[in-house]
Amino acid sequence: MDIAEREERYWAILQDYLHDESETQLTRGYEFARAALMEGSGIIEVATIHHRALRRLSTNRHISESVLDKANYFFCEAMSPFEMSHRGAQEGARALRHLNELLEGESKRIAHALHDEAGQLLASVHIALDEIADDLPPELRGRFDDIGGLLRQIESELRNLSHELRPTVLDNLGLVPALEFLAERVARRTGLSVS
């Protein structure tokens, strides 16, 4: 429906309401605005349509205060879908913020577990391996050194993952340095040029 058709439709519904101030007519105004919203119209477009309808009313006759009040009440009722849509968007934004906070908290917890708890376990494994290696002949200690090297690689990877998951630089220095840090890490790990 184009703007001219929408204006005519609104005009007809408003005229019906001014002659019959029933709930049915108010519902028609609500449905008109709901359809306009669904078709992509904004509140300014519908407000413009209402303003033009008021101007049209005034050219046909002098608008009494009572008729003007009724027309404006009708307009307010017709705007209900826009109000509900706006409130729904606000609630959605609040829910997304809350979800983001939960995800960020969980990322922080996982990063902490990877860095601190896994790191402590690996340090314990290093100590245990060193104790075992001390009791072995020198020709077998080399194999334990290889295992120690693999464990150091694991520690390094876990540290990198924990920093990428929740960089401490984000809390300490802010978003831009954290993004630069992440880009540098990803570039180093993948060989991609990240800017």
C-alpha positions as CSV (number, residue, x, y, z in Angstrom):
1,M,0.0,0.0,0.0
2,D,1.5,3.4,-1.0
3,I,1.3,6.5,1.1
4,A,-1.7,8.0,-0.7
5,E,-3.7,4.8,-0.2
6,R,-2.6,4.6,3.5
7,E,-3.8,8.3,3.9
8,E,-7.2,7.5,2.4
9,R,-7.5,4.4,4.6
10,Y,-6.7,6.3,7.7
11,W,-9.0,9.1,6.8
12,A,-11.9,6.7,6.3
13,I,-11.2,4.9,9.7
14,L,-10.9,8.3,11.5
15,Q,-14.2,9.5,10.0
16,D,-15.9,6.3,11.1
17,Y,-14.5,6.8,14.6
18,L,-15.6,10.4,14.8
19,H,-19.2,9.2,14.0
20,D,-19.1,6.1,16.2
21,E,-16.7,6.3,19.1
22,S,-16.9,2.6,19.7
23,E,-14.2,0.1,20.7
24,T,-14.6,-1.5,17.2
25,Q,-13.5,1.8,15.5
26,L,-10.5,2.1,17.9
27,T,-9.6,-1.4,17.0
28,R,-9.7,-0.5,13.3
29,G,-7.2,2.3,14.1
30,Y,-5.0,0.0,16.0
31,E,-5.1,-2.6,13.1
32,F,-4.3,0.2,10.6
33,A,-1.2,1.2,12.5
34,R,-0.2,-2.4,13.1
35,A,-0.4,-3.1,9.4
36,A,1.6,0.1,8.6
37,L,4.3,-1.0,11.1
38,M,4.4,-4.5,9.5
39,E,4.8,-2.9,6.1
40,G,7.8,-0.9,7.3
41,S,6.2,2.5,8.0
42,G,7.6,4.5,10.8
43,I,5.9,6.5,13.5
44,I,6.7,9.8,11.7
45,E,4.9,8.6,8.5
46,V,1.8,7.7,10.5
47,A,2.0,10.9,12.5
48,T,2.2,12.8,9.1
49,I,-0.9,10.9,7.9
50,H,-2.7,11.9,11.1
51,H,-1.7,15.5,10.7
52,R,-2.9,15.6,7.1
53,A,-6.2,14.0,8.2
54,L,-6.6,16.8,10.8
55,R,-5.8,19.4,8.1
56,R,-8.4,17.8,5.9
57,L,-11.0,17.9,8.8
58,S,-10.4,21.6,9.2
59,T,-10.9,22.3,5.5
60,N,-14.3,20.6,5.6
61,R,-15.5,22.4,8.8
62,H,-14.3,24.2,11.8
63,I,-12.8,21.6,14.2
64,S,-14.3,21.9,17.6
65,E,-12.0,21.2,20.6
66,S,-14.1,18.1,21.2
67,V,-13.6,16.7,17.7
68,L,-9.9,17.5,17.9
69,D,-9.6,15.7,21.3
70,K,-11.4,12.7,19.8
71,A,-9.1,12.6,16.8
72,N,-6.0,12.9,18.9
73,Y,-7.3,10.2,21.3
74,F,-7.8,8.0,18.2
75,F,-4.3,8.7,17.1
76,C,-2.8,7.8,20.5
77,E,-4.7,4.5,20.4
78,A,-3.6,3.8,16.9
79,M,0.0,4.3,18.0
80,S,-0.2,1.4,20.4
81,P,1.6,-1.0,18.0
82,F,4.5,1.4,17.7
83,E,4.7,1.7,21.5
84,M,4.6,-2.0,21.9
85,S,7.2,-2.5,19.3
86,H,9.4,0.1,20.9
87,R,9.0,-1.5,24.3
88,G,9.7,-4.9,22.8
89,A,12.9,-3.6,21.3
90,Q,14.0,-2.2,24.7
91,E,13.3,-5.5,26.4
92,G,15.2,-7.3,23.7
93,A,18.1,-4.9,24.1
94,R,18.1,-5.5,27.9
95,A,18.0,-9.2,27.4
96,L,20.9,-9.1,25.0
97,R,22.9,-7.0,27.5
98,H,22.2,-9.5,30.2
99,L,23.1,-12.4,28.0
100,N,26.3,-10.6,27.0
101,E,27.2,-10.1,30.7
102,L,26.6,-13.7,31.4
103,L,28.7,-14.8,28.4
104,E,31.5,-12.4,29.4
105,G,31.4,-13.7,33.0
106,E,31.6,-17.3,31.7
107,S,34.4,-16.4,29.4
108,K,36.3,-14.9,32.3
109,R,35.7,-18.0,34.4
110,I,36.9,-20.4,31.7
111,A,39.9,-18.2,30.9
112,H,40.8,-18.2,34.7
113,A,40.4,-22.0,34.8
114,L,42.6,-22.5,31.8
115,H,45.3,-20.2,33.0
116,D,45.4,-20.8,36.7
117,E,43.9,-24.2,37.4
118,A,45.3,-26.0,34.4
119,G,48.6,-24.2,34.9
120,Q,48.8,-25.5,38.5
121,L,48.1,-29.0,37.4
122,L,50.8,-28.9,34.7
123,A,53.3,-27.5,37.2
124,S,52.5,-30.4,39.5
125,V,53.1,-32.8,36.6
126,H,56.5,-31.1,35.9
127,I,57.5,-31.6,39.5
128,A,56.4,-35.2,39.5
129,L,58.3,-35.9,36.3
130,D,61.4,-34.2,37.6
131,E,61.3,-36.4,40.8
132,I,60.9,-39.6,38.6
133,A,63.6,-38.5,36.2
134,D,66.1,-38.0,39.1
135,D,65.7,-41.7,39.9
136,L,66.4,-42.8,36.3
137,P,69.6,-43.5,34.6
138,P,70.8,-40.6,32.4
139,E,70.0,-42.4,29.1
140,L,66.3,-42.5,30.0
141,R,66.1,-38.9,31.3
142,G,66.1,-37.6,27.8
143,R,62.7,-39.1,27.2
144,F,61.4,-37.2,30.2
145,D,62.9,-34.0,28.9
146,D,60.9,-34.6,25.7
147,I,57.7,-35.0,27.7
148,G,58.6,-31.9,29.7
149,G,58.9,-30.0,26.4
150,L,55.5,-31.2,25.3
151,L,54.0,-30.1,28.6
152,R,55.6,-26.6,28.2
153,Q,53.9,-26.4,24.7
154,I,50.6,-27.3,26.3
155,E,51.1,-24.6,29.0
156,S,51.9,-22.1,26.3
157,E,48.8,-23.0,24.3
158,L,46.6,-22.9,27.3
159,R,48.0,-19.5,28.3
160,N,47.5,-18.2,24.8
161,L,43.9,-19.5,24.7
162,S,43.1,-18.0,28.1
163,H,44.5,-14.6,27.0
164,E,42.6,-14.7,23.8
165,L,39.4,-15.8,25.5
166,R,39.6,-13.0,28.1
167,P,42.6,-10.8,27.6
168,T,43.7,-9.1,30.9
169,V,44.6,-6.1,28.7
170,L,40.9,-5.7,28.1
171,D,40.3,-5.0,31.8
172,N,43.5,-3.1,32.3
173,L,43.8,-1.0,29.2
174,G,40.5,-1.1,27.4
175,L,38.9,-2.3,24.2
176,V,41.3,-0.9,21.5
177,P,44.5,-2.3,23.0
178,A,42.7,-5.6,23.6
179,L,41.7,-5.8,20.0
180,E,45.2,-4.9,18.8
181,F,46.6,-7.6,21.1
182,L,44.1,-10.2,19.8
183,A,44.9,-9.3,16.2
184,E,48.6,-9.7,16.8
185,R,48.1,-13.1,18.5
186,V,45.8,-14.4,15.7
187,A,48.2,-13.1,13.0
188,R,51.2,-14.7,14.7
189,R,49.3,-18.1,15.2
190,T,47.8,-18.3,11.7
191,G,50.2,-16.3,9.6
192,L,47.4,-14.1,8.4
193,S,47.8,-10.4,8.1
194,V,45.3,-8.9,10.5
195,S,44.6,-5.1,10.8
